[in-house]
Every structure is written in structure tokens, then in C-alpha cells.
Amino acid sequence: MSIEGCTESYLDSIVNMGRTPLPKDEALQPLNVKVPSEDLYFVQEVLKPALGVSYNAEAVREVLVQLRTCFRLPQYVVEVLEAEMKAKKLNILGYVQELLLRRFEALRDGPGRAKKSPAGGPRRLR
């Protein structure tokens, strides 16, 4: 995105926003969870490398923190998003699922894509 000479990307701007603060160093509490093998594989082979962490517990902790803090967005952003979640009667997982579905639909129906009519055939442009 380039606004008046600014070359910072949208994601960079989000990363550089003030974030919801995390709790000060607290004693970590144990949490033992049994997961199916495909979930363990996901944590070990996908999540750990993607997050740049060495241990399964670090990867799972990071996911929990991200969910709990609404992805560490600034508090004023979180308040607006939480109000929408409440109005839609969705929890954070349902809300993220809805946002991903909306994004898929936007990509699917984006510029250069033939729009389909309700009958299933392509629409004619006038």
C-alpha cells in the first residue's frame, strides 16, 4: 500500500500498531492435553516452524495467547470486534471462520471472475 510515499504494507502496519499487553511474567500453569496424531503432526511439522519456536508447548501457548487476546490487536480494535461477535452471537473461533469464509467469497468473486447467476449460468453484462 502506498499512501503519500508510504510503502508500508497493511500487515506491517498492523504489526506495528499498539498491541494488547500480555500479562507480566507469571508462573506458568500445567496443561496436559491428549490430541489425535494429525493434530500433533500439525503442531510439530507446521505450527512450530511457522512460529519459529522449538517446543510443542511454545507453539500451543502462542496460539492460545493469540486467541485470548484477539490476535494482540490494539484494545480499541478488540472492543469493536468483540461487540460484533456479541451481536452475531459468535465466539472467537466462529468469528474467524466467518471472516475466512467472507475472504474466500471475495477472492472467488473478485475482479476478472465470471459471476454466476442464481440459475448457475454466467450473467450477461449489459
N, C-alpha and C positions, 0 to 999 in steps of 0.2 A: 504494500500500500504506500502510495506516495502522496502526501499532503504537504504542499508548500515546501518541497525539498526534503521532507521526512521520508526516509527509506525503511523505517522500522516496520516489520511485519505485524500483522494482527496478533499472532501468537506471542511474539516478542513483547508487544505492548501489554498483553495480559500477564505475562510472566513478570514484567517489571512493575505492575500495579502493587499497591499496598495489599498485603495478604492478611487473612485472618490469623491472628497469632496462635501459635501452638502452646500448650501448657509448658511451663518450665520443667526442667528435668525432674521427673517423678520416678519413683520406684516402679519398675515395670511389673505388671501382674501376669502370672502364668495363664496361658490359654491353650489347652490341648484339644486339637480338633482332628478327627479322622476324616479323610477325604477320599473319593474314588481315585483310582490310578491316573485317569486322564486329567483330573484337576491337579494332582501332584506333578505330573509331567508339564502341565501348563505353567505352574509356578516355577519349576526348575529350569525348563528349557525356553520359556517365552518371557515370563514376567521378570525373573532375576536379571537376565541380560538387558532387557528393555529399560529397567530401572537402574542398572549399573550397581547392583548390590550382590554380595557374596552368599548370603544365607537366605533360606526359605522364609525364616521368621521376619527378616528385614523387609522382604517383598510383601508379605501379607500385612505387616504393620503399616507399610506405606499405603497400601490400598485402603485399609481401614481408616487411616488418618484422612486420606483424600475424600472418602465418602462422608466421614463425620463432619468435616469442615467445608463441605460443598466445594471440593477441589481447591481449597485455600484461596478462594476468590475474596476480594475485599468485602467487609461486612455489609456495606450498603448494597452491594450486588446480591449477596446471600439473602438479605432481607426481602428483596423484591422477588427473587426466585422462590424462596420459601413461601411467600404469600401466594404465588401462582400455584405451587404444589398443593397448598392447603385448599385453595379454591377448586382445584381439579381432583382433590381427594387422592393424591398420589404420594407415595413415599419416594425417596431419592432414586431408587432403582427403577421404579415405574416411570419417573420423570425423565431419567436419562434414556430409557428405552424409547419413550415418546419422542424425545429430541432426535435420537438417531434415526427413527422412522421418518420424521419430518425431513431430515437431511437427505436420506435416501430418496424420498419422493422428489425433493428439489433437484437432486442430481439426475434422477431418472427423467424428469420432465424439463430439464434445463434447456438452454438455448441450443438450437440445432437438432433437437429431438422432435420426431413427429409425435404430435399429441393425438391421443386416441379419443374417439367419440364414445359416449356411453354404450353404443351398439358394438363397439370393439374395432370398427374400421377407422382409418385415418380421417381426420377432419379436413374439410376443404376450406382453404383460405379464400376470402372474397377480396 
